[in-house]
Amino acid sequence: MGELQSALDALAAEDLSGLFGPALLVRLKDLLQVQNRLAAEVTRTVRECEKAGAAEFDGLKTMPAWLRGHGRLSPAAAGRLVRSGRALEHLPAVAEAFAAGEVTAEQVAVIAPVATEEALAAAERQDVDVSEVDQAMATVATTQPHQRLGEVVHRYLDALDPDGPEPDPTEGRRLVIAQHADGSITGRFDLDAVGGEKVQAALESIVQASRPKGDIRTRAQQQADALVQLADNALAQGELPFLRRVKPHVIVTIDLEDLTDPARGPGAAETGFGATLSAARARWVACDATLTRLVLNPDGLPLDVGREQRIVPPHLRKAVERRDRHCVFAGCGAPTHWCDVHHLLEWINGGETSLENSALLCERHHTKVHHGFRVDRDDTAPPGSRWRTYRPDGTEILIHRRL
């Protein structure tokens, strides 16, 4: 690894400004091959980590969770990497081409469905020689355009089960939501025919009931507005399941000064799921809202109920959520509504129910902390790194370098 780091340092030190097009392209081609080889080693190592249960060493349950927290990968990228590692164990020809730098990580991810448990079982039932499929996939990946590879994989999987059994409609349902830096979200969903019909019927009822004269919205905008209205209606009815002893609701946190100041105040407020809003937008939300005064100092609402009660009251939980924002265990980013409020010094051992003695932990890591792991708060550290996590042997779980 030291030699690899040195080689990368040498590459980074090269001056490219004097190179012409052909020389630059040759350099780029070589780098792409090296990138593929390095990706192959990463994938192989991830697979070995998964088989060894290595994520447990850092208190995490799965390698996707470790890759999200410690590797800072997106959920989708972490999942692809783990699935690719599993698939390559059954596809030696593809693995060999990957290791040689002739196949990309993206191509391996496209091929991976060929080697799922279901696909391998179907191939065995039909006496399909998977080694021949493996060789064919490697050939297509190294000689054909990327789109062609996807077509071949799709055709093969269809051929494994041309008729297909009547599926359980819930098995294929997927909804993925990604939040961007400005708080906006994008998503993708896959629904069966009946589930899709239900969603379309609900949205269409709102679309058709809200068509003012002169409406110039596109069809896509109308449906998006209908989806938000559907959520508004469900939240307003108050019949949704509770989230951590509280009815689900839209949360916007803003300082009193920003709320009352007529200025726009960009970046002055924050939603419960971490989006940043302007003060003007927060005031708009507050026009039809219940306001909760949350004072984080000794002069207002007390954030310490001492030893009188063990259960964290709602106003204290809000303060803990506002401070911690997610599970504080190293490498975990579980949102607030997945989390419990943990007493750093256990209540049974004399710990007080207070902001200072509280930490937000998801269910898994709350259990871990009660079985040997430890989280501590360091107020001298820079923001974003004030929580420290320790293994049962006392060593610290580090994601970023300590300054």
Secondary structure, DSSP 8 states (H G I E B T S, - for coil): -HHHHHHHHHHHHS--TT--HHHHHHHHHHHHHHHHHHHHHHHHHHHHHHHHTGGGGGT-SSHHHHHHHTS---HHHHHHHHHHHHHHTT-HHHHHHHHTTSS-HHHHHHHGGGGSHHHHHHHHHTT--HHHHHHHHHHHHHHS-HHHHHHHHHHHHHHHSSS-----TTTT-EEEEEE-TTS-EEEEEE--HHHHHHHHHHHHHHHHH---TT----HHHHHHHHHHHHHHHHHHHT-S--BTTB-----EEE-HHHHH--S--TT-EEETTS-EE-HHHHHHHHTTS-------STTSS-SB-TTS-SS--HHHHHHHHHHH-B--STT---BGGGEEEEESS-GGGT--SBSTTEEEEEHHHHHHHTTT-EEEE-TTS-TT--EEEE-TTS-B--SS---
